[in-house]
């Protein structure tokens, strides 16, 4: 087994997992801010929300252009998470096939 390939696959899987968590946190912060639970005028809260919005914008904006809003509900985070989970499964499947000599 190639240790470099193992490391690269592990790293890509972890980055995708972190991105999924960033999407979840961004959606959670957005919901809490819209209900007035957290104060967006607080500098720390605003900084965290701004960071999460900037990190998740590249994947959520293309989905938002394709999928319309359902009333006031934004389902783009859910679709992005499903797509990223599918990507993780695809990477795992290709990796396992390569390790078992399927290519």
MOTA-V648618 format. One record per pair of residues at least 24 apart in sequence whose ideal C-beta (glycine too) atoms are under 8 Angstrom apart, sorted by the first residue. I is the first residue (numbers start at 0). J is the second residue. Records with the same first field share a line. If there is no record, write none. Layout:
# MOTA-V648618
I=J + J
This chain:
# MOTA-V648618
0=98
4=94 + 97
8=90 + 91 + 94
11=90
12=87 + 90 + 91
15=83 + 86 + 87 + 90
16=87
18=54 + 55 + 58 + 83
19=80 + 83 + 84
21=51 + 54 + 55
22=55 + 58 + 59 + 76 + 79 + 80 + 83
23=76 + 80
24=51
25=51 + 52 + 54 + 55 + 76
26=73 + 76
55=79
58=83
